[in-house]
Amino acid sequence: MEAARASNGRPEVVSIVVPCYQVRDHVDECVQSALGQSYRAIEVVLVDDGSTDGTAARLARWAGADDRVRIVEHEDNRGLGAARNSGVAAAEGDFLFFLDADDVLPRDAIARMTSSAVSSGADIVSGVAVRFDSSGESRAAQYRGPFDHDRVGTHIFSEPALVYDQMACSKLYRRAFWDDHRFRFPEGVLFEDVALVMRAHCSARTVDLLAQPTYRWRRRESGRPSITQDRRRTGSAAARFDALCQADAYLERHAPARVWEEHGVKIFTVDVRIYSQLLADGSPQFVDEFMSAAGALARRSSPDAVTRLSPVMVEVRRALLEGDARRVADLARLYSGSERRRRVETLAAAGTMMWHDPGASVRIGRAAVGRALRRVDRFRPTRARRP
């Protein structure tokens, strides 16, 4: 595809920044997807973050094969934030795009995003990410509401549901916008993009949204799990909720109240919900880490957000405030598949059912019990139903 051009006729160059650490098994597919973009005016900045598994040799081969590839080397592993910052410092394009080394791009992703940005003047173009593995792919859960169709010139202040859009990847950033606001990823921490992306959303003049996928986000099936897959790893819960706390504090100060409120709802219905389900078989260290970090965030979240939580989540919040880990774990079972199943069967015996779940309350009569059971089964496999 012919490159988009600035007002002076010069092609708009997109810098694709790819941090690489111990990704020998995936990096070739990643780089190939970047270089194979239909939009040709790109540079691919590969940051070797101290890999020792042969990744560096693969990067060198790509640099030798295509003059659009540049390599930045870190002697020691410094983490994702530092690698991205180094890549940005070396990048020379008009736009920035962050691509993790185990993920891939649809062939027309950069073309569609650049065309939108040049046409509208948006500071950010955000697209949908799909999760994929050998079994198939599915739209990542955070891409909801605002991403139901293409939107030009929108903003988080008018679309509060963009608080769910906290991943640095899948977005095109105008380089002048990035530099003007002196954005820089925090270094030496996990979930380094959460607070920065919320700040970017708030700081942008306008944001374009693309409904069709612009990013393919891998679920690792072998080797070391990714950060988002390894939630029980030491420091993961603390880092996640610390990043959310920073984002929440920024939104409280710099965004309309309804955006801060929406972020509070998101924290409980997504982040607290996911991590609390790991408590039952988590290590004592994980339990302490989660209770401390999530409890701190529960104390400072928007009061208006609390009024929108389901009764179960209100009780989870209360247990977090009281430091009662056992009660949080018990409550978490109320939104697990097996507990849903048990409640449906018990109440169905009386001929009617009230199905309470975070964000949903549905009354179903006796005739719909069978359908309800099948609906519950889709959430999580459970033991065979009693005759």
N, C-alpha and C positions, 0 to 999 in steps of 0.2 A: 504494500500500500504506500502511496506517496505520502511523504511526511507532511504533517501540519506545519504551517509557516506563520512566523510572527509578522507584524505589520511591516517590517523592513524586508520581508521576503526570505529571511534566513530560516532554515528548517528548525523546528522546535525539537531539541534533543532531550530524551528521557534517560536519566541515570537510574539503572536498576542495581540497587545495593544488596549484595548477598553475603551475609555472615556465614562462615563455614568452619565448623568444628566437628571433627570425627564423623564426617558424613560421606565417606568413601562409597558406600553402597547406593546413595541417592543423588549425589551431586551432579553426575553426568546428565541424568534425566532433567534435573532442575535447570542447569545451564543451557542445555539443548532447547528447552522450552522458551527460555529468554531470548536466545539468539535466533530462534525460529519464528519470532513474532512477525506478523504481517507488516507491522510498522517498523521500518528499517533504521530510522534515525535514533539509535539507542547506543548507550555504552553500558557495559556490564562490569560493575566493580565488585570483584571477588575478594573478600577479606578472610585471609587464612588466619584464624584465631588460635594459633599454636597447636594445630592438629598433629597427631603422631601416628595416624592409622593409614597413611598413604594418600590422604586427601590432597596434600600439597602437590604431589606429582600429577594428579588429575587436573588440578587447576592450571598448572604450567602447560599441559598439553592444550587446554582450551585457549590459553593466551597465545600460544604459538600458531594456532589454527585460525584465529579470527582477530583482526586488529581492533575490534570494538571491545575486547576484553582487557581489563586492567586488573592487576593484583596488588593488594595491600597485605603486608605480612606483619603479624604479631609474633614475637618470639615466644611469648608465653600466653596461655589461655587467659583472657581478660573478661570474657562474658559477652552476652549478646548486646548489651547497651553500649559497651566500649567499641565493639566491632562495628555496630551501626554508625556510631559517631565517627569512627575512622573512615568508613566508607563515604559518609556525607562530606567530610573534609576533602577527600580525594575526588569527589564527583564534580563534573563540569557542566552538567546538563541544565536545561531550563526547568525540568520537573524531576522529582524524586519518587522512586517507587521502592518499597522494601519487600524483598522476597527471601523467605527462609530456605535454606539449602536442601531440605527434604521435601519441599513443595514444588508445584509446577504451575505454569500459566496457560490458560486457553490461548490458542494461537492469535486471536484478535483482541485480546484483553487491552494491551497498551494502545492499540489504534482507537478503540472505542472510548477509552478514558481520555486520551489526548484530544481527540476530536471534540468531546464534550467540553473539556476545559478551555480549549482555544475558542470555541464558539460562544460559550457563556461568560468566560472570564472568571470562573469559579476558582477559589484558592485550593479546594479539595474536591476530588471526584472519588466517591466511595462506591465500591461494587460489592457484590455478594460473593462470599466464600462458600465452597462446598467441601464437606469432609469426604475423603475417599480412602478405600483400601481394596484388597483383592475381591471383596464381596460386592462392591459397588460404591455408589456415592449418594449423598443426601445433603440438602441445604443446611448449613450450620444454623443452629437454633437462634442465634442473636440477630439474624437478618430477617426481621419481621416487619410488620406495619409499614413504615416509610419506604421499604424496598419492594412493595407490591407492584410498582410500576416505575418507569424512569421519571425522575423529578429534576428539574433544572432550577437553580437559584434558591434552594431552600436553606434551612439553618436549624440547628439544634434548639434555638429559642422558640421556633414555631413548630418543631417536630421533637418534643421531649423524648420520644422513644429512641432517638439516636443515642441516648445514654447506654444502650445495649451494644453500640458499635465501638468497642474499645480496643480493637486490634490494629496495630500499626500497618500490617500487611493488608492487601486488597484495596489500598488507597493510592491515588496519585496526588502528590503535593506540589504546588507551585513553588519553585526554589526561592524566588524573591520573598514570598510569604514566609517560608521556613526561616530564612535568614533575618528578615525584619523582626520576627518575634524571638529570635535567638533560641529556637528549640534545640534541646539537647537531651538525649536519653540518660537517665540516671545509670550509673555504672556500679557493678558489683552486687546487683540485686536481681531477683526474679520478677517477672511481670512488670518489666521496665516501661512498657508502652501504655499502661492503663491511664495514668494521670496525664501523661503527655498528650494522648489522643483526645481526652476530654478538654484539655486546654486548647488544643488546635481547633476542635469543633467550635468552641466558644469564640475563639479569636478570628476565625475565618469571616470574610465578608459574605460569601455565599458558598454553598456546598451543592454539588450535583450528585444524584444517586442513580445508579444503574441497576436495573432489576435482574439482568442476566449475569451469570457468574463471570467474575474477572480473576478468580483465584481458586486453586485446588489445594486444599489443606490436608496433608496426609495423616492418617492414623497409622502410626508405626506398628507393625505386626511382629517385628523381630528386632534384636539388638536393644540398645538403651532406649527406654520410653521417652517421649517428649515431655517437656515441662507440664503441659496441660494434661497429659495422660498420667503422670506420676504424682498425683496429688498428696500421697502419703509421705513423700520424700521429706527429709528434715528441712525445715525452713519454708516449705511450700505454702502452708496455711498462713503463717505469719507474714510472708511476703505478699501473698494475695490480698489479705485484708489490710495490710499497711498501705498498699498501692490504692486500694479502694477508698481508704480513709483520706488519703491525699486528694484523690479525685473528688470525693464528697465535699471536703473542705473548700476546694476550689469552686465547685458548683454553688455551694452556699453563698460564697462571696461575690461571684461574678456572673451568675445565671439567674434568670427569673425563678421565683419560688416553685413553680410547677415543674421545672426541670430538676431542681434539687429533690423535690418530692418523688419524681419518677425514678431518680437514681436510688433513692431509699427503697422503693418497691423492688427495683431490680436486684439490689443487694440481698434482700431476704428471699425472693422467689427464685433466684438463680444461684448466687454464690453461697449463701448460708444453707440453702437447701442441698446443694451438691456436697458440700464438705460435711454437713451434719450426718449425712447418710453413711459416712465412713467411720463414725465414732464407735459403733458397736464392736468392730474388730480392729480398731486402731490401737497403736501402741500408746502407753501412758504419755510419752513425750508428744505424740501427735495430738492427743486429747487436750493436754495442757496448753499446747501451742494454739490450737483452734479456739479453745474457750477464752484465752486471754485476748487474742487478736480480734475474734468476732465479737466478743463482749465489749471491747473498746469501741468498735464501730456501731454496735447496737445502741450504745449510750449517746452517740452524737448524731444519729440519723434524723431525718426530717420528721417532726411529730405528725405532719399531714400524711406522710407515707404510712405510718403505723395504722392510721384509720382505714387504710385500703387493704390491709393484710387480712388473710383468712383467719378464722379463729385458731386454727392449728399454729399458724405462723406467729400470731400474737403470743401464744403460749411459749413457743420456741424463743421468742425475743425475751419474754419474762425470765425464762430459765437461763438464758445467756447473762442477763443482768444480775441474776442471783448466783451465777457460777455453778449451776446444777447440771453437770455434764451428763449424769445418768438420765435426768428428765429430758434433756435435749435429744439423747439417743432414743429414748422411748417414743418421744413425739415424732422423731424422724421416721419411725416405722409406720406412722399413720399415712405417709405419702410414699411408702414403698409398695411394690406390686403385690407381695404376699399379704400384707396387712389390708390392702384394698380388697383383695379376694375374700379374706376372712370376714370383713365387715359386710360385704355384699351378700355373702351366703347367710350370715346370721340374720340380717334384716329382711332378706328375701323370704325367710320362713314365716315372717309375720304378714307377708303379702304386699309389703310396700317397702320402699327404700329411699332413704335420704343419703345421697352420696356427696360427702363434703370433701373438698380437695382445695389446695391453694388456688384461688382464682376461679373456682367453679362450684356451683351448688345446683344439683339437678334432682328433681323428684320423679321417680319412676314407679309406675304401678305394677301389679302382679304380672300382667301380660308382657311386660318388657323385661322381666327379670333375666330370661335367657339371653336376650340381646345385651343386657348390661354385663352379664358374666363374660360374654365373648369380647366385649369392649375392654373389660379389665384385663383379660388374658393378653391383649395386644401389648400391654405395657411391659410385662416381664413374664417369662415362662414360670409356671408354678406346677406343683404336683397335680396329678390328675384329680378331677372333681369327683367327690364321692357320689355313688349312684343314689 
